[in-house]
Amino acid sequence: MKAVAWWFNSILGGNDYARYVQHQRLHHPGCAIPTERDYWRERHAAADKNPANRCC
């Protein structure tokens, strides 16, 4: 059951912010990391500007 929950969370993007923070710390250590709220706000704004990347 735990594996199913992990898979479902991954599909919905639940791990995206954590991966983003890890990437920023590894590749851009001097840059400020936005809050999770700001990260999702920017991500949704980018998706709205470029709807070709969405399925619906």
Residue, then its C-alpha position, 0 to 999 in steps of 0.5 A: m500500500k505504501a508503494v501505491a501511495w508513493w506512486f500516486n503522489s509522484i504522478l500528481g507532482g507531490n515530490d517536485y518541490a523537494r526535487y527542485v530544492q535538492h537540484q537548487r542546493l546542488h547546482h546553484p548553492g548561492c541562489a535563494i530558494p523560493t518557498e513551496r508556495d511561491y514554487w507552485r505559484e510560479r509553476h502554475a503561472a508557467a503552465d498557464k502561459n504555455p498550455a502545450n505541455r498539458c494533456c487537457 
